[in-house]
Amino acid sequence: MAYIFLDESGDLGFNFSKRGTSRHFIVSVLLTREPKRISNCIKHLKESALQKKYKKIPEIKFNNSPNAFRKKVIQKLALQEIQVFTFCLNKAKIVSKLHDKKDKIYNYVTGLLFDKILSSVDAGEELIMTVDKVKVGKIQIEDFNFYLGMKLFSAGQAARKLSIIHADSQKDRCIQAVDFISGSIFRKYEFKDFALYDCLRGRIISEVMWPK
């Protein structure tokens, strides 16, 4: 059984004159067969490596964490039995007629990542995908689930068992783990900062940037 945890970094805004709008949008997947190990890893790091003022925060997040803690998380995750799949959307090259179709862009990018996963796991292996329910809004959940189901069908894998869970990231440490992974990859593309990415490089199975 393969457990898939998905999260993203950046935004899908296209007004680049607006402060805070990112030039890239990253969607990343952490795949593991031992989610308990990943969850325990995050739990231990929060208890042992975070400064006291951060420990009461219910959810650790990449953007709100000190750099030293980010590095510890990525270094520990890189030692786990995980596979990372990531997609970087180069927003500046997306045609303007798609700028107001954020849901379609999100589903498309996720679908491309899903194709990579399907080609990397055994044909009969059950898949359990967990997505942060805040990132995929309530209205889009059905479309998102349907889109991935169609991906299975088009890949000739309609019989494969796929479960999609829309979880609260505050209660799912594996979602918190992939948030750190996605944030580290985002820094590579957005800021040319390879420090954390290089720690993770050996676990990255698939990395695509589009359009180039």
MARBA-3410 file (N, C-alpha, C, O; in Angstrom, 1 decimal):
212
0.9,-1.2,0.0,0.0,0.0,0.0,0.9,1.2,0.0,1.8,1.4,0.8 ~ 0.6,2.2,-0.9,1.4,3.4,-1.0,0.6,4.6,-0.5,-0.5,4.8,-0.9 ~ 1.2,5.3,0.4,0.5,6.5,1.0,1.1,7.7,0.3,2.3,7.9,0.3 ~ 0.3,8.6,-0.2,0.7,9.7,-0.9,0.2,11.0,-0.2,-1.0,11.1,0.1 ~ 1.1,11.9,0.1,0.7,13.1,0.8,1.1,14.3,-0.1,2.2,14.4,-0.6
0.2,15.2,-0.3,0.3,16.3,-1.3,0.2,17.6,-0.7,-0.7,17.9,0.1 ~ 1.1,18.6,-1.1,1.0,19.9,-0.6,1.7,20.8,-1.7,2.3,20.3,-2.6 ~ 1.5,22.1,-1.5,2.1,23.0,-2.5,2.7,24.3,-1.8,2.4,24.5,-0.7 ~ 3.5,25.0,-2.6,4.1,26.3,-2.2,3.9,27.3,-3.3,3.9,26.9,-4.5 ~ 3.8,28.5,-2.9,3.6,29.6,-3.9,2.1,29.8,-4.0,1.3,29.4,-3.1
1.7,30.5,-5.0,0.2,30.8,-5.2,-0.1,30.7,-6.7,0.8,30.6,-7.5 ~ -1.4,30.8,-7.0,-1.8,30.8,-8.3,-2.3,32.2,-8.8,-3.2,32.3,-9.7 ~ -1.8,33.2,-8.2,-2.1,34.6,-8.6,-1.2,34.9,-9.8,-0.1,34.4,-9.9 ~ -1.7,35.8,-10.7,-0.9,36.2,-11.9,-0.7,37.7,-12.0,-0.2,38.2,-13.0 ~ -1.1,38.4,-10.9,-0.8,39.8,-10.9,0.6,40.0,-10.3,0.7,40.2,-9.1
1.6,40.0,-11.1,3.0,40.0,-10.6,3.4,41.4,-10.1,4.5,41.5,-9.4 ~ 2.6,42.4,-10.3,2.9,43.7,-9.7,2.4,43.7,-8.2,2.8,44.7,-7.5 ~ 1.6,42.8,-7.8,1.1,42.7,-6.5,2.1,42.1,-5.6,2.7,41.0,-5.8 ~ 2.3,42.8,-4.5,3.3,42.3,-3.5,2.9,40.9,-3.0,1.8,40.6,-2.6 ~ 3.9,40.0,-3.0,3.7,38.6,-2.5,3.3,37.6,-3.5,3.3,36.4,-3.2
3.0,38.0,-4.7,2.6,37.1,-5.8,3.9,36.3,-6.2,4.9,37.0,-6.6 ~ 3.9,35.0,-6.2,5.1,34.3,-6.5,5.2,34.1,-8.0,4.2,34.2,-8.8 ~ 6.4,33.8,-8.5,6.6,33.6,-9.9,6.5,32.1,-10.3,6.4,31.8,-11.4 ~ 6.5,31.3,-9.2,6.4,29.8,-9.4,5.3,29.3,-8.5,5.1,29.8,-7.4 ~ 4.8,28.2,-8.9,3.8,27.4,-8.1,4.3,26.0,-8.0,4.4,25.3,-9.1
4.6,25.5,-6.8,5.1,24.1,-6.7,4.1,23.2,-6.1,3.4,23.5,-5.1 ~ 3.9,22.1,-6.7,3.1,21.0,-6.1,4.0,19.8,-5.9,4.7,19.4,-6.8 ~ 4.0,19.3,-4.6,4.9,18.2,-4.3,4.2,17.1,-3.6,3.2,17.3,-3.0 ~ 4.7,15.9,-3.9,4.1,14.7,-3.3,5.2,13.9,-2.5,6.3,13.8,-3.0 ~ 4.9,13.5,-1.3,5.7,12.6,-0.5,5.0,11.2,-0.6,3.8,11.1,-0.2
5.7,10.2,-1.1,5.2,8.9,-1.1,5.9,8.0,-0.2,7.2,8.0,-0.2 ~ 5.2,7.2,0.6,5.8,6.3,1.6,5.0,5.1,1.8,3.7,5.2,1.6 ~ 5.6,4.1,2.3,4.8,2.9,2.7,4.8,2.8,4.3,4.2,1.9,4.8 ~ 5.4,3.8,4.9,5.5,3.8,6.4,5.1,5.2,6.9,6.0,5.9,7.4 ~ 3.8,5.6,6.8,3.4,6.9,7.2,3.6,7.1,8.7,3.9,8.3,9.1
3.5,6.1,9.5,3.7,6.2,10.9,5.1,6.7,11.3,5.3,7.5,12.2 ~ 6.1,6.2,10.5,7.5,6.7,10.7,7.6,8.2,10.4,8.3,8.9,11.2 ~ 7.0,8.6,9.4,7.1,10.0,9.0,6.4,10.9,10.1,6.9,11.9,10.5 ~ 5.2,10.4,10.5,4.5,11.2,11.5,5.3,11.3,12.8,5.4,12.3,13.4 ~ 5.9,10.1,13.2,6.7,10.1,14.5,8.0,11.0,14.3,8.4,11.6,15.3
8.5,11.1,13.1,9.7,11.9,12.9,9.3,13.4,13.1,10.1,14.1,13.8 ~ 8.2,13.8,12.6,7.8,15.2,12.8,7.4,15.5,14.2,7.8,16.5,14.8 ~ 6.8,14.5,14.9,6.4,14.7,16.3,7.7,14.8,17.1,7.8,15.7,18.0 ~ 8.7,14.0,16.9,9.9,14.0,17.7,10.7,15.4,17.4,11.2,16.0,18.4 ~ 10.7,15.8,16.2,11.4,17.1,15.9,10.7,18.2,16.6,11.4,19.1,17.1
9.4,18.2,16.6,8.7,19.3,17.2,9.0,19.4,18.7,9.1,20.4,19.3 ~ 9.0,18.2,19.3,9.2,18.1,20.8,10.7,18.4,21.2,10.9,18.9,22.3 ~ 11.6,18.0,20.3,13.0,18.1,20.7,13.8,19.2,20.1,14.8,19.7,20.7 ~ 13.4,19.7,18.9,14.3,20.6,18.2,13.7,22.0,18.1,14.5,22.9,17.8 ~ 12.4,22.2,18.4,11.9,23.5,18.3,12.1,24.3,19.6,12.2,23.8,20.7
12.3,25.6,19.4,12.4,26.5,20.5,11.1,26.5,21.3,10.0,26.2,20.7 ~ 11.1,26.8,22.6,9.9,26.7,23.4,8.8,27.5,22.9,7.6,27.1,23.0 ~ 9.0,28.7,22.4,7.9,29.6,21.9,7.1,29.0,20.8,6.0,29.4,20.5 ~ 7.7,28.0,20.0,7.1,27.4,18.9,6.3,26.1,19.3,5.5,25.7,18.5 ~ 6.6,25.6,20.4,6.1,24.2,20.7,4.6,24.2,20.9,4.0,23.1,20.7
4.0,25.3,21.3,2.6,25.3,21.5,1.8,25.5,20.2,0.5,25.3,20.3 ~ 2.4,25.8,19.1,1.7,25.9,17.9,1.2,24.6,17.4,2.0,23.6,17.4 ~ -0.1,24.4,17.1,-0.6,23.1,16.8,-0.1,22.5,15.5,0.0,21.3,15.4 ~ 0.4,23.3,14.6,0.9,22.8,13.3,2.2,23.5,13.0,2.3,24.7,12.9 ~ 3.2,22.7,12.7,4.5,23.3,12.2,4.4,23.5,10.7,3.9,22.7,10.0
4.8,24.7,10.3,4.7,25.1,8.9,6.1,25.6,8.4,6.8,26.3,9.2 ~ 6.4,25.3,7.2,7.7,25.7,6.6,7.8,27.3,6.7,8.9,27.8,7.2 ~ 6.8,28.0,6.3,6.9,29.5,6.2,7.1,30.1,7.6,7.6,31.2,7.7 ~ 6.6,29.5,8.6,6.7,30.1,10.0,7.8,29.5,10.8,7.9,29.9,12.0 ~ 8.6,28.7,10.3,9.7,28.0,11.1,11.0,28.7,10.9,11.3,29.2,9.8
11.9,28.7,11.9,13.2,29.2,11.7,14.1,28.3,10.8,13.8,27.2,10.6 ~ 15.0,28.9,10.1,15.8,28.2,9.1,16.5,27.0,9.7,16.6,25.9,9.1 ~ 17.0,27.1,10.9,17.7,26.0,11.6,16.8,24.8,11.7,17.2,23.6,11.5 ~ 15.5,25.0,12.1,14.5,24.0,12.2,14.1,23.4,10.9,14.0,22.2,10.7 ~ 14.0,24.2,9.9,13.7,23.8,8.5,14.7,22.7,8.1,14.4,21.7,7.5
16.0,23.1,8.3,17.1,22.2,7.9,17.0,20.9,8.6,17.2,19.8,8.0 ~ 16.7,20.9,9.9,16.7,19.7,10.7,15.5,18.8,10.1,15.7,17.6,10.0 ~ 14.4,19.4,9.8,13.3,18.6,9.3,13.6,17.9,8.0,13.4,16.7,7.8 ~ 14.2,18.7,7.1,14.6,18.2,5.7,15.7,17.1,5.9,15.6,16.1,5.2 ~ 16.6,17.3,6.7,17.7,16.3,6.9,17.1,15.0,7.4,17.5,13.9,7.0
16.2,15.1,8.4,15.6,13.9,9.0,14.7,13.2,7.9,14.7,12.0,7.8 ~ 13.9,14.0,7.2,13.1,13.4,6.2,13.9,12.7,5.1,13.5,11.6,4.6 ~ 15.0,13.2,4.8,15.9,12.6,3.7,16.4,11.3,4.1,16.9,10.5,3.3 ~ 16.4,11.0,5.4,16.9,9.7,5.9,15.8,8.6,5.9,16.0,7.5,6.2 ~ 14.5,9.1,5.7,13.4,8.2,5.7,13.2,7.5,4.4,13.8,7.9,3.4
12.4,6.4,4.4,12.1,5.7,3.1,11.0,6.4,2.4,9.8,6.0,2.5 ~ 11.3,7.5,1.7,10.3,8.3,1.0,10.7,8.5,-0.4,11.9,8.4,-0.8 ~ 9.7,8.8,-1.2,10.0,9.2,-2.6,9.3,10.6,-2.8,8.1,10.8,-2.3 ~ 9.9,11.5,-3.5,9.4,12.8,-3.7,9.1,13.0,-5.2,10.0,12.8,-6.0 ~ 8.0,13.5,-5.5,7.6,13.9,-6.9,7.2,15.3,-6.8,6.4,15.7,-5.9
7.7,16.1,-7.7,7.4,17.6,-7.7,7.2,18.2,-9.0,7.8,17.7,-10.0 ~ 6.4,19.2,-9.1,6.1,19.9,-10.4,6.2,21.4,-10.1,5.6,21.9,-9.2 ~ 6.9,22.1,-10.9,7.1,23.5,-10.8,6.4,24.2,-12.0,6.7,24.0,-13.1 ~ 5.4,25.0,-11.7,4.7,25.7,-12.7,5.3,27.1,-12.9,5.4,27.9,-11.9 ~ 5.8,27.4,-14.1,6.5,28.6,-14.4,5.4,29.6,-14.8,5.0,29.7,-16.0
4.8,30.3,-13.8,3.6,31.1,-14.0,3.7,32.2,-15.1,2.7,32.5,-15.8 ~ 4.9,32.7,-15.2,5.1,33.9,-16.2,4.8,33.4,-17.6,4.5,34.2,-18.5 ~ 4.9,32.1,-17.9,4.7,31.6,-19.3,3.3,31.0,-19.5,3.1,30.3,-20.5 ~ 2.4,31.1,-18.5,1.1,30.6,-18.7,0.2,31.7,-19.4,0.2,32.8,-19.1 ~ -0.5,31.2,-20.5,-1.2,32.2,-21.3,-2.3,32.8,-20.5,-2.9,32.2,-19.6
-2.6,34.1,-20.8,-3.5,34.9,-20.0,-4.9,34.3,-19.9,-5.6,34.5,-18.9 ~ -5.4,33.6,-20.9,-6.8,33.1,-20.9,-7.0,32.0,-19.8,-8.1,31.7,-19.5 ~ -5.9,31.5,-19.3,-6.0,30.5,-18.2,-5.8,31.1,-16.8,-6.0,30.4,-15.8 ~ -5.6,32.4,-16.7,-5.3,33.0,-15.4,-6.5,33.0,-14.5,-6.2,33.0,-13.3 ~ -7.7,32.9,-15.0,-8.8,32.9,-14.1,-9.4,31.5,-13.9,-10.5,31.3,-13.4
-8.6,30.5,-14.4,-9.0,29.1,-14.3,-8.1,28.3,-13.3,-7.5,27.3,-13.6 ~ -8.0,28.9,-12.1,-7.1,28.3,-11.1,-7.3,26.9,-10.7,-6.4,26.1,-10.6 ~ -8.6,26.5,-10.6,-9.0,25.1,-10.3,-8.5,24.2,-11.3,-8.0,23.1,-11.0 ~ -8.7,24.6,-12.6,-8.3,23.7,-13.7,-6.7,23.5,-13.7,-6.2,22.5,-14.0 ~ -6.0,24.6,-13.5,-4.6,24.6,-13.4,-4.1,23.7,-12.3,-3.2,22.8,-12.5
-4.7,23.8,-11.2,-4.4,23.0,-10.0,-4.6,21.5,-10.3,-3.7,20.7,-10.1 ~ -5.7,21.2,-10.8,-6.0,19.8,-11.2,-5.1,19.2,-12.2,-4.7,18.1,-12.2 ~ -4.8,20.1,-13.2,-3.9,19.7,-14.3,-2.5,19.3,-13.8,-1.9,18.3,-14.1 ~ -2.0,20.2,-13.0,-0.6,20.0,-12.4,-0.6,18.7,-11.5,0.3,17.9,-11.6 ~ -1.6,18.6,-10.7,-1.7,17.4,-9.8,-1.9,16.2,-10.6,-1.3,15.1,-10.3
-2.6,16.3,-11.7,-2.8,15.1,-12.6,-1.5,14.7,-13.2,-1.2,13.5,-13.4 ~ -0.6,15.6,-13.6,0.7,15.3,-14.2,1.5,14.6,-13.2,2.3,13.6,-13.5 ~ 1.5,15.1,-11.9,2.2,14.4,-10.9,1.7,13.0,-10.6,2.5,12.1,-10.4 ~ 0.4,12.9,-10.7,-0.2,11.6,-10.5,0.2,10.6,-11.5,0.4,9.4,-11.3 ~ 0.3,11.0,-12.8,0.8,10.2,-13.9,2.2,9.6,-13.5,2.5,8.4,-13.7
3.1,10.5,-13.0,4.4,10.1,-12.6,4.4,9.0,-11.5,5.1,8.0,-11.5 ~ 3.5,9.2,-10.6,3.3,8.2,-9.5,2.9,6.9,-10.0,3.4,5.8,-9.6 ~ 1.9,6.9,-10.9,1.3,5.7,-11.4,2.4,4.8,-12.2,2.4,3.6,-12.2 ~ 3.3,5.6,-12.8,4.4,4.8,-13.5,5.5,4.4,-12.6,6.4,3.7,-13.1 ~ 5.4,4.7,-11.3,6.5,4.4,-10.4,6.1,3.3,-9.3,7.0,2.8,-8.6
4.8,3.0,-9.2,4.4,2.0,-8.2,3.9,0.8,-8.9,3.5,0.8,-10.1 ~ 3.8,-0.3,-8.2,3.4,-1.6,-8.7,1.9,-1.4,-9.2,1.1,-0.7,-8.6 ~ 1.6,-2.1,-10.3,0.3,-2.0,-10.9,-0.9,-2.3,-10.0,-2.0,-1.7,-10.1 ~ -0.7,-3.3,-9.1,-1.8,-3.7,-8.2,-1.8,-3.0,-6.9,-2.6,-3.4,-6.0 ~ -0.9,-2.1,-6.6,-0.7,-1.5,-5.3,-1.8,-0.5,-5.0,-2.1,0.4,-5.8
-2.5,-0.6,-3.9,-3.5,0.3,-3.5,-2.9,1.7,-3.1,-1.8,1.7,-2.5 ~ -3.5,2.8,-3.5,-3.1,4.1,-3.3,-4.0,4.8,-2.3,-5.2,4.8,-2.5 ~ -3.4,5.5,-1.3,-4.2,6.3,-0.4,-3.5,7.7,-0.5,-2.4,7.9,0.0 ~ -4.3,8.7,-1.0,-3.8,10.0,-1.2,-4.4,11.0,-0.1,-5.6,10.9,0.0 ~ -3.6,11.7,0.6,-4.1,12.7,1.5,-3.7,14.1,1.1,-2.6,14.4,0.8
-4.7,15.0,1.1,-4.6,16.3,0.6,-5.1,17.3,1.7,-6.0,17.0,2.4 ~ -4.4,18.4,1.9,-4.8,19.4,2.9,-6.2,19.9,2.4,-6.3,20.5,1.3 ~ -7.2,19.8,3.2,-8.6,20.2,2.8,-8.7,21.7,2.7,-9.6,22.2,2.0 ~ -7.8,22.4,3.3,-7.8,23.9,3.2,-7.4,24.3,1.8,-7.9,25.3,1.2 ~ -6.4,23.6,1.3,-5.8,23.9,0.0,-6.8,23.6,-1.2,-6.9,24.3,-2.2
-7.5,22.5,-1.0,-8.6,22.2,-2.0,-9.9,22.5,-1.4,-10.4,21.7,-0.6 ~ -10.5,23.6,-1.8,-11.7,24.1,-1.2,-12.9,23.1,-1.4,-12.8,22.2,-2.2 ~ -13.9,23.3,-0.6,-15.0,22.4,-0.5,-15.7,22.2,-1.9,-16.0,21.1,-2.3 ~ -15.8,23.3,-2.6,-16.5,23.3,-3.9,-15.7,22.4,-4.9,-16.2,21.8,-5.8 ~ -14.3,22.5,-4.8,-13.5,21.8,-5.8,-13.2,20.3,-5.4,-12.6,19.6,-6.3
-13.6,19.9,-4.3,-13.2,18.5,-3.8,-13.7,17.5,-4.8,-13.0,16.6,-5.2 ~ -15.0,17.6,-5.2,-15.6,16.6,-6.1,-14.9,16.6,-7.4,-14.6,15.5,-8.0 ~ -14.6,17.8,-7.9,-13.9,17.9,-9.2,-12.5,17.3,-9.1,-12.1,16.6,-10.1 ~ -11.8,17.5,-8.0,-10.5,17.0,-7.8,-10.5,15.5,-7.8,-9.7,14.9,-8.5 ~ -11.4,14.9,-7.0,-11.5,13.5,-6.9,-11.8,12.8,-8.2,-11.3,11.8,-8.6
-12.8,13.5,-8.9,-13.2,12.9,-10.2,-12.1,13.0,-11.2,-11.9,12.0,-12.0 ~ -11.3,14.1,-11.2,-10.2,14.2,-12.2,-9.2,13.1,-12.0,-8.7,12.6,-13.0 ~ -8.8,12.8,-10.7,-7.8,11.8,-10.5,-8.4,10.4,-10.8,-7.7,9.5,-11.3 ~ -9.7,10.2,-10.6,-10.3,9.0,-11.0,-10.2,8.8,-12.5,-10.0,7.7,-13.0 ~ -10.4,9.9,-13.3,-10.3,9.8,-14.7,-8.9,9.5,-15.2,-8.6,8.9,-16.2
-7.9,10.0,-14.4,-6.5,9.7,-14.7,-6.3,8.2,-14.6,-5.5,7.7,-15.4 ~ -6.8,7.6,-13.6,-6.7,6.1,-13.5,-7.3,5.4,-14.7,-6.7,4.5,-15.2 ~ -8.5,5.9,-15.1,-9.2,5.3,-16.2,-8.3,5.4,-17.5,-8.2,4.5,-18.2 ~ -7.8,6.6,-17.7,-7.1,6.9,-19.0,-5.8,6.2,-19.0,-5.2,5.9,-20.1 ~ -5.2,5.8,-17.8,-4.0,5.1,-17.7,-4.2,3.6,-17.8,-3.3,2.8,-17.7
-5.5,3.2,-18.0,-5.8,1.7,-18.0,-5.8,1.1,-16.7,-5.5,-0.1,-16.6 ~ -5.9,1.9,-15.6,-5.9,1.3,-14.2,-7.1,1.6,-13.5,-7.1,1.8,-12.2 ~ -8.3,1.5,-14.1,-9.6,1.8,-13.5,-9.8,0.8,-12.3,-10.6,1.2,-11.4 ~ -9.2,-0.3,-12.4,-9.5,-1.3,-11.3,-8.6,-1.1,-10.1,-8.9,-1.7,-9.0 ~ -7.6,-0.2,-10.2,-6.8,0.1,-9.0,-7.6,0.8,-8.0,-8.4,1.7,-8.3
-7.3,0.4,-6.7,-8.0,1.0,-5.6,-7.3,2.3,-5.2,-6.1,2.4,-4.9 ~ -8.1,3.4,-5.3,-7.6,4.8,-4.9,-8.5,5.4,-3.9,-9.7,5.5,-4.1 ~ -8.0,5.8,-2.7,-8.7,6.5,-1.7,-8.1,7.9,-1.6,-6.9,8.1,-1.6 ~ -9.0,8.9,-1.6,-8.5,10.3,-1.5,-9.1,10.9,-0.2,-10.3,10.9,0.0 ~ -8.2,11.3,0.7,-8.6,11.9,2.0,-8.3,13.4,2.0,-7.2,13.8,1.7
-9.3,14.2,2.3,-9.1,15.6,2.5,-9.0,15.9,4.0,-10.0,15.9,4.7 ~ -7.8,16.1,4.5,-7.5,16.1,5.9,-7.2,17.5,6.4,-6.9,18.4,5.7 ~ -7.3,17.6,7.7,-6.9,18.8,8.4,-5.4,18.7,8.7,-4.9,17.8,9.4 ~ -4.6,19.6,8.1,-3.1,19.5,8.2,-2.7,19.7,9.6,-1.6,19.2,9.9 ~ -3.5,20.3,10.5,-3.1,20.4,11.9,-3.0,19.1,12.6,-2.3,18.9,13.5
-3.8,18.1,12.0,-3.9,16.8,12.6,-3.1,15.8,11.9,-3.1,14.6,12.3 ~ -2.5,16.1,10.8,-1.8,15.1,9.9,-0.3,15.6,9.8,0.0,16.5,9.0 ~ 0.5,14.9,10.5,2.0,15.3,10.5,2.6,15.0,9.1,3.6,15.6,8.8 ~ 2.1,14.0,8.4,2.7,13.8,7.1,2.4,14.9,6.1,3.3,15.2,5.2 ~ 1.2,15.5,6.2,1.0,16.7,5.4,2.0,17.8,5.8,2.4,18.6,5.0
2.2,17.9,7.1,3.2,18.9,7.6,4.6,18.6,7.0,5.3,19.5,6.7 ~ 4.9,17.3,6.9,6.2,17.0,6.3,6.3,17.4,4.9,7.4,17.9,4.5 ~ 5.3,17.1,4.1,5.4,17.5,2.7,5.3,19.0,2.5,5.8,19.5,1.5 ~ 4.8,19.7,3.4,4.8,21.2,3.4,6.3,21.7,3.5,6.6,22.6,2.8 ~ 7.1,21.0,4.3,8.5,21.4,4.4,9.2,21.0,3.1,10.1,21.7,2.6
8.9,19.9,2.5,9.5,19.5,1.3,9.2,20.4,0.1,10.0,20.9,-0.6 ~ 7.9,20.8,0.0,7.5,21.7,-1.0,8.1,23.1,-0.8,8.5,23.7,-1.8 ~ 8.2,23.5,0.4,8.8,24.8,0.7,10.2,24.9,0.3,10.7,25.9,-0.2 ~ 10.9,23.8,0.6,12.4,23.7,0.2,12.6,23.7,-1.3,13.5,24.4,-1.8 ~ 11.7,23.0,-2.0,11.8,23.0,-3.5,11.4,24.4,-4.0,12.0,24.9,-5.0
10.4,25.0,-3.4,10.0,26.4,-3.9,11.2,27.4,-3.8,11.4,28.2,-4.7 ~ 11.9,27.3,-2.7,13.1,28.2,-2.5,14.1,28.0,-3.6,14.8,29.0,-4.0 ~ 14.2,26.8,-4.1,15.2,26.6,-5.3,14.7,27.4,-6.5,15.6,28.1,-7.1 ~ 13.5,27.3,-6.8,13.0,28.0,-8.0,12.8,29.5,-7.9,13.1,30.3,-8.7 ~ 12.2,29.9,-6.7,11.8,31.3,-6.5,13.0,32.2,-6.1,13.0,33.3,-6.5
13.9,31.6,-5.4,15.0,32.4,-4.8,16.4,31.9,-5.2,17.4,32.5,-4.7 ~ 16.5,30.9,-6.0,17.8,30.3,-6.3,18.5,29.8,-5.1,19.8,29.9,-5.1 ~ 17.8,29.4,-4.1,18.4,29.0,-2.8,18.3,27.4,-2.8,17.3,26.8,-2.6 ~ 19.5,26.8,-3.0,19.5,25.3,-3.1,19.9,24.6,-1.8,20.0,23.4,-1.7 ~ 20.0,25.4,-0.7,20.5,24.8,0.5,19.7,23.6,1.0,20.3,22.6,1.3
18.4,23.8,1.1,17.5,22.7,1.6,17.3,21.7,0.5,17.2,20.5,0.8 ~ 17.1,22.2,-0.7,16.9,21.3,-1.8,18.0,20.2,-2.0,17.7,19.1,-2.2 ~ 19.2,20.7,-1.8,20.4,19.8,-1.9,20.3,18.7,-0.9,20.8,17.5,-1.1 ~ 19.8,19.0,0.3,19.7,17.9,1.3,18.7,16.8,0.9,18.7,15.7,1.3 ~ 17.7,17.3,0.1,16.6,16.4,-0.3,16.8,15.7,-1.6,16.1,14.8,-2.0
17.8,16.2,-2.4,17.9,15.8,-3.8,17.9,14.3,-4.0,17.3,13.8,-5.0 ~ 18.5,13.5,-3.1,18.6,12.1,-3.3,17.2,11.3,-3.2,17.1,10.2,-3.6 ~ 16.2,12.0,-2.7,14.9,11.4,-2.5,13.9,11.8,-3.6,12.8,11.4,-3.7 ~ 14.3,12.7,-4.5,13.5,13.2,-5.6,13.5,12.2,-6.8,14.5,12.1,-7.4 ~ 12.3,11.6,-7.0,12.2,10.7,-8.1,11.8,11.3,-9.4,12.3,11.0,-10.5
11.0,12.4,-9.3,10.6,13.1,-10.5,10.5,14.6,-10.2,9.9,15.0,-9.2 ~ 11.0,15.4,-11.1,11.0,16.8,-11.0,10.8,17.4,-12.3,11.6,17.3,-13.2 ~ 9.7,18.2,-12.5,9.4,18.8,-13.8,9.1,20.2,-13.6,8.4,20.6,-12.7 ~ 9.7,21.0,-14.5,9.3,22.5,-14.6,8.6,22.7,-15.9,9.1,22.3,-17.0 ~ 7.5,23.4,-15.9,6.7,23.7,-17.1,6.0,25.0,-16.9,5.5,25.3,-15.9
5.8,25.8,-18.0,6.6,25.7,-19.3,8.0,26.2,-19.1,8.3,27.0,-18.2 ~ 8.9,25.7,-19.9,10.3,26.1,-19.7,10.6,27.4,-20.5,11.7,27.8,-20.5
END
